[in-house]
């Protein structure tokens, strides 16, 4: 009797029998670069979400702290402007302390020219200071607009009124 050989596992079969051979795997490709397409998609989705879900409050006003130190400015030797809140995008500008009389008329450029003219006239009368008073709800951009128009006149001293602590 002949010695029986131990059969090799089927994947080592040299007889060419296709049934006993397991399919071989293709070697894995080594990809040196990472695919960032999903990360970019996620970034754009988050960006769109935050743009749609957020709301911008353009009418937000800053609460200014009261003044603790400073010196008073004489109102007799100053040109005074009052910037009043209208609830809209543009504030009304009054000449003088409070909302007395008619506000300055016209568009923004026209009002800026009127402020410069009033400040120049005040300089000719010996009023070298300008005081700007604003109501609580007035957007800061409106106060800045009046201040920059008044500051365009050379030689003036510009003051913005604040609430005094008693």
Secondary structure, 3 states (H helix, E strand, C coil): CCCCCCCCCHHHCCCCCHHHCCCCCCCCCCCCCCCCHHHHHHHHHHHHHHHHHCCCCCCCCCCCCCECCCCCCCCCCEEEEEEECCCCCCCEEEECCCCCCCCCCCCHHHHHHHHHHHHHHHHHCCCCEEEEEECCCCCHHHHHHHHHHHHCCCCCEEEECCCECC
